[in-house]
Amino acid sequence: MTTLEELADRAAIADVVTGLAHAQDDRNWAVLRRLLADEVLLDLSTHHFGKPPASLPAADLVELASSTLTGFDCTHHAASNLDVRLSGGEAECRAHVVAYHHVPADPGVVDHCTMRGYWQLKLSKRDDRWLITHWAVQRTCPWEGSPAVYALAAERATSTS
């Protein structure tokens, strides 16, 4: 039987997942930082061109997100179908994700990229807050558009900073 505390934990974890999507799209780096443990294992091995998993201080992960997303005109991260597994003060959550990224491009150049897959998150409850300790982005479908827009966005972000 599910307890009231388990339901409250599930709701809090859903808020973290929602916050993760909104913080990126709103470019609210302070909110993103509040969702993360001090150290996060980031795994983009199936999403961003085979980068191996790496443990990053939260501030570095926020800087990576900022430098990656700032060059886009818009992004839209939609997370759904949360599957939460609780085990005391630890949790795992898998959420389906569709992430759309758009950058201005010359005519004839693909100006968007959409990733479909899921986030596999591990979270720890610390001081009554759920924090992300592990964030894996698993791409499960072919890219729609072109992942080359990441390079266009990085170039754009560098030229405006």
Phi and psi in degrees as a GROMACS rama.xvg file:
@    title "Ramachandran Plot"
@    xaxis  label "Phi"
@    yaxis  label "Psi"
@TYPE xy
-78.4506  131.919  THR-2
-91.8544  166.113  THR-3
-61.2686  -38.4539  LEU-4
-63.7533  -41.1794  GLU-5
-63.4721  -41.5522  GLU-6
-63.0906  -41.6577  LEU-7
-63.4288  -40.8388  ALA-8
-64.3536  -43.0653  ASP-9
-61.4785  -42.3344  ARG-10
-64.2145  -40.8991  ALA-11
-65.7535  -38.5214  ALA-12
-67.4054  -40.6542  ILE-13
-59.6029  -38.509  ALA-14
-63.7338  -37.1993  ASP-15
-64.4424  -45.7016  VAL-16
-62.9337  -44.8177  VAL-17
-61.5022  -43.5603  THR-18
-61.9328  -36.2029  GLY-19
-61.6368  -44.4697  LEU-20
-65.8684  -49.414  ALA-21
-65.2108  -41.6978  HIS-22
-59.3827  -40.5494  ALA-23
-67.16  -46.9213  GLN-24
-69.3381  -33.2512  ASP-25
-85.5765  -7.48563  ASP-26
54.4438  43.6196  ARG-27
-100.749  87.6158  ASN-28
-71.0297  -27.3117  TRP-29
-66.3522  -41.5849  ALA-30
-65.8105  -44.3178  VAL-31
-56.4223  -45.4591  LEU-32
-59.7081  -39.0888  ARG-33
-67.1352  -17.5156  ARG-34
-86.4553  -10.9767  LEU-35
-106.27  143.752  LEU-36
-68.4402  169.146  ALA-37
-61.9295  -28.4161  ASP-38
-131.229  133.607  GLU-39
-130.815  132.42  VAL-40
-84.4734  114.112  LEU-41
-103.823  125.567  LEU-42
-122.657  104.702  ASP-43
-112.173  22.2583  LEU-44
-62.5737  -27.105  SER-45
-103.571  0.659244  THR-46
-110.991  -55.6584  HIS-47
-105.233  69.4565  HIS-48
60.1954  37.0027  PHE-49
77.3795  17.923  GLY-50
-61.5954  131.766  LYS-51
-71.4679  156.156  PRO-52
-57.6695  145.707  PRO-53
-145.403  141.598  ALA-54
-87.9484  125.824  SER-55
-127.193  141.832  LEU-56
-61.0368  147.257  PRO-57
-55.2534  -40.4103  ALA-58
-61.5832  -37.4406  ALA-59
-69.5486  -36.798  ASP-60
-67.1074  -40.3781  LEU-61
-63.534  -42.0959  VAL-62
-63.6046  -39.727  GLU-63
-62.0741  -46.1508  LEU-64
-61.4265  -44.662  ALA-65
-61.8299  -48.2782  SER-66
-68.3975  -28.1793  SER-67
-77.0252  -41.5297  THR-68
-93.7129  -20.605  LEU-69
-60.4079  -33.2094  THR-70
-76.6486  -8.79499  GLY-71
-85.3128  143.671  PHE-72
-66.267  -40.6921  ASP-73
-155.055  153.826  CYS-74
-135.163  159.089  THR-75
-146.854  108.573  HIS-76
-104.551  117.008  HIS-77
-113.577  118.655  ALA-78
-111.149  136.758  ALA-79
-150.506  177.297  SER-80
54.1443  50.7401  ASN-81
-65.5551  132.325  LEU-82
-119.279  102.149  ASP-83
-103.554  131.063  VAL-84
-120.771  115.548  ARG-85
-98.9244  143.593  LEU-86
-149.038  86.6441  SER-87
64.5225  -125.106  GLY-88
-90.8034  14.8629  GLY-89
-121.722  153.253  GLU-90
-151.044  154.391  ALA-91
-122.978  142.744  GLU-92
-141.259  125.819  CYS-93
-108.311  129.872  ARG-94
-132.321  129.343  ALA-95
-63.4934  141.225  HIS-96
-135.935  135.709  VAL-97
-119.774  120.905  VAL-98
-122.099  115.581  ALA-99
-103.489  135.188  TYR-100
-132.108  131.76  HIS-101
-128.582  137.171  HIS-102
-137.462  140.489  VAL-103
-60.5683  139.839  PRO-104
-143.135  160.941  ALA-105
-61.7608  152.797  ASP-106
-53.7878  137.248  PRO-107
88.4002  -11.0823  GLY-108
-97.0695  133.194  VAL-109
-63.2037  128.314  VAL-110
-109.427  11.6055  ASP-111
-147.492  164.26  HIS-112
-149.991  135.68  CYS-113
-124.212  128.811  THR-114
-108.382  134.863  MET-115
-121.521  132.95  ARG-116
174.724  -136.476  GLY-117
-152.348  158.797  TYR-118
-97.1017  130.909  TRP-119
-109.085  109.343  GLN-120
-111.428  143.38  LEU-121
-116.105  137.989  LYS-122
-132.44  152.657  LEU-123
-125.488  143.158  SER-124
-91.6636  118.036  LYS-125
-132.413  124.443  ARG-126
51.8605  44.9697  ASP-127
65.2486  19.0989  ASP-128
-125.522  138.797  ARG-129
-86.5981  127.49  TRP-130
-124.797  142.482  LEU-131
-75.4373  126.956  ILE-132
-110.932  -19.589  THR-133
-146.561  128.954  HIS-134
-132.639  107.724  TRP-135
-109.916  133.55  ALA-136
-108.088  115.022  VAL-137
-109.367  110.369  GLN-138
-82.4111  127.856  ARG-139
-116.174  -7.14869  THR-140
-130.54  160.911  CYS-141
-60.9816  151.891  PRO-142
-59.7614  144.35  TRP-143
-108.129  131.975  GLU-144
86.4887  -140.868  GLY-145
-138.098  126.037  SER-146
-66.3358  -8.43904  PRO-147
-64.299  -16.0425  ALA-148
-63.9884  -22.4721  VAL-149
-62.4803  -41.0173  TYR-150
-67.5463  -40.1291  ALA-151
-61.6644  -42.5511  LEU-152
-66.7519  -39.8467  ALA-153
-64.5598  -41.203  ALA-154
-63.0373  -42.6864  GLU-155
-64.8264  -42.66  ARG-156
-64.2493  -39.4057  ALA-157
-66.9656  -38.8541  THR-158
-74.3695  -20.1516  SER-159
-98.8032  -6.61747  THR-160
